[in-house]
Every structure is written in structure tokens, then in C-alpha cells.
Amino acid sequence: MDVKLFSLYKQETPEIEAGKQAILDCAKSFFPDCEKFNTFASQKRMLLAVSQSLRAADVVIVAVQGNMYNATKKLLTAALDLKTTRKADVAKALRPLLEKGKIKQNIFETNIRFPQGAEIMPTENYLHCGFTLTAGGQHIIYLPIENPRADEVVLGSLYDFLADICEEDCSAALALRHTRLIEKAADKLSGASFKAAFSGDRITKHIKAFSSDKNTASCFICDENEKSYSYLTDDEIIKVARSLRDDNYADFGVIVSDVVENENSERCIAVAIADENGTSTLKIFAENDETTEHFVAACADKVMLTLSNFEKLSASGSEETATKADKKLRNNLFKITSGVVGASAIISLIIALIMK
């Protein structure tokens, strides 16, 4: 696949440099021939270059600085001749910030609107979410360039999206993602002087396979006994997670079950994470055609992402929650019903924008 990367910012900062590197590392892990970013300071000139690249490129990745993010999103949407639509999930996540006065109404509106047909790639706080558009075998990926938001989108969505469209073996790329997610969780826990104890042979084997002692020794405790939790009820897994936390003097007790089938013959993995405020539980379901190996790794990634954002666990208070995750652990590719993102059409639209 021909992959092109474009970046838009006025002045490079350490946050932008780190974000660009995270995006490039991800893209090159799937497509080794991928070249470095083409960098622009002008929105319209970058969009013209993007349009020209669509003559041949299969994947176009556009990374934009925060102070130009929503305006450039609007220009890109207009260039593609697409209407915008409100995304309910993003609006639901941002409404508390609006109601508390932490963001203004215009910021709320620009952050919840996306091109029709876009698949969202969320950031942790849902501000400056990325998105993908797919049609006719071509893919446009739009995402923030500064860390930590770039890293959040890359680890949370971009690896999954590129794995779905990559035609080659992507096991090495996904292994890199597993390692980076473990490092991210370990760095976050270490920074708060927290420790997490893990039990369940699936999760402990995953940690040992994709981490080094250096980045986990200070904050990860893996149960030395290879335990397989196959038939725990919700009440039982909560009790085991609490005991694991207490027995190891840890801040978090993490239980990951084996793969089990429910009454509907759906494969799932149960997760419980106990902290000082209570225990959160989660059931993650496999896709029909997903191998057990890939399913387990995806669940482990979900656990690491959760620990990297542990403040949301604590914010839930002492109430124990049981939520059912989407079966689809990775983004679906949304096909634009209006047809191909045509290079000639987008070029004429962008030239018209530039000439205004």
C-alpha cells in the first residue's frame, strides 16, 4: 500500500515531535516503505497536497496542531463535499465539561461534529478526536499531532485500524503496540507511585511476553501461580480481585479470566479491577472470526489502556459496575455510500478554497 503522511503546525514543540514520532512508528510498523511527514504551515496548501496524493495513495494520514484542528477539520469536510453530523458518543462525553463551564458552547459544537461516514478515533477526554473515512479502497485518517492526544489515538485506535486494512502479516506491528501499551500503563502507575497486581495466566503471560523487567518491575506484580479463572460469577471475580489487591499491598488488583462461552455461544473474557474505591468489572466479547490468540491480546491491550487512565476508575466511587463492551474491539471500516473519494473532485474543491 502507498501511504502518505501530512502534518500541519506553525512551530515544532517537544509535544509535536513526540506525537509525530508515535504516528510515524505506527505507520512504518505496518508499511515499512512509508516515508516521513510532509510538513505544512498553511491549511489550504496542505489540503491541496493531500488531494494530489489521493491520485495514487491508498492511505493518507493527516496530523494537525490543536489550535488549527477544528478549523482544518471543517475545511477538509468541505473539500470532500460531505455534510457534518453530530456524534452522540462524543457529545455525551463532553456534555459534563460544557455544563461545568470547562468548555464553551462553540468548542463543544466544533468537537462533536464530524464528516458524514466518519469513524471516530477518540482521545481520552474526547477533545480533538481523530476520525477515519474509507471509500473505494482509499482511506483518510485525521488525528491530533501533539502528545498526549496523538499517543492516545495511536495506541487506542490507529494500530487497530491499520491492522484491519493491512494486507501483510502485521504480528510484529501489533507486538509493538502491546509493548507500548504496557510501557504506557507502567509509566502512568510509576508516576503516581502505584502498583498493580495481576492474576490469570492469560494476562500474566502477556505481560511477560511483551514487557521488560525494567519498565514493569517497579509497579507490576504478577501472580507466580498460573491460575485460570474459567467459571467465576460476577460476585466471585470481585472478591478475588479485592483479595489480590489486599494480599499484595497493591493499589490495584486485576483479574483476567480465561476465554469462556456464554449461553449464546459467544466467547468472552471477564475482567475485574479493584482499587480503594471499589471494583469495576467488564466483559469483553470476541468477534466471530477472531482467533483466541488475537482476542486475548486485544483484551490485554484494553486492560492496559484502562490502567493508563486509572483516574476514571477512581472517579466511579465505591459502586461496582458491570458493563458489556462492544463485540468489535477494533474500529469497523465505514464505507461512504456516496462513492469513492475522488482525487479530481477534491482537487477542484480545494483549489476553489485556496482561490477565495
HELIX and SHEET records of a PDB file:
HELIX    1   1 PRO A   14  PHE A   30  1                                  17    
HELIX    2   2 GLN A   43  SER A   53  1                                  11    
HELIX    3   3 GLY A   66  MET A   68  5                                   3    
HELIX    4   4 TYR A   69  ALA A   79  1                                  11    
HELIX    5   5 ALA A   88  GLU A   99  1                                  12    
HELIX    6   6 GLN A  105  ILE A  112  1                                   8    
HELIX    7   7 ARG A  149  VAL A  153  1                                   5    
HELIX    8   8 VAL A  154  LEU A  158  3                                   5    
HELIX    9   9 TYR A  159  ILE A  165  1                                   7    
HELIX   10  10 SER A  171  GLY A  191  1                                  21    
HELIX   11  11 ASP A  201  PHE A  210  1                                  10    
HELIX   12  12 ASP A  213  THR A  216  1                                   4    
HELIX   13  13 ASP A  234  ASP A  247  1                                  14    
HELIX   14  14 THR A  292  SER A  308  1                                  17    
HELIX   15  15 GLU A  311  ALA A  315  1                                   5    
HELIX   16  16 ALA A  343  MET A  355  1                                  13    
SHEET    1   A 6 ASN A  38  PHE A  40  0                                        
SHEET    2   A 6 VAL A   3  LEU A   8  1                                        
SHEET    3   A 6 VAL A  59  VAL A  64  1                                        
SHEET    4   A 6 GLN A 138  PRO A 144  1                                        
SHEET    5   A 6 GLY A 130  ALA A 135 -1                                        
SHEET    6   A 6 GLU A 119  MET A 121 -1                                        
SHEET    1   B 2 THR A  84  ARG A  86  0                                        
SHEET    2   B 2 ARG A 113  PRO A 115 -1                                        
SHEET    1   C 5 PHE A 220  CYS A 222  0                                        
SHEET    2   C 5 ALA A 196  SER A 199  1                                        
SHEET    3   C 5 PHE A 252  VAL A 256  1                                        
SHEET    4   C 5 ARG A 267  ASP A 275 -1                                        
SHEET    5   C 5 VAL A 260  GLU A 261 -1                                        
SHEET    1   D 6 PHE A 220  CYS A 222  0                                        
SHEET    2   D 6 ALA A 196  SER A 199  1                                        
SHEET    3   D 6 PHE A 252  VAL A 256  1                                        
SHEET    4   D 6 ARG A 267  ASP A 275 -1                                        
SHEET    5   D 6 GLY A 278  PHE A 285 -1                                        
SHEET    6   D 6 THR A 321  LYS A 324  1                                        
END                                                                             
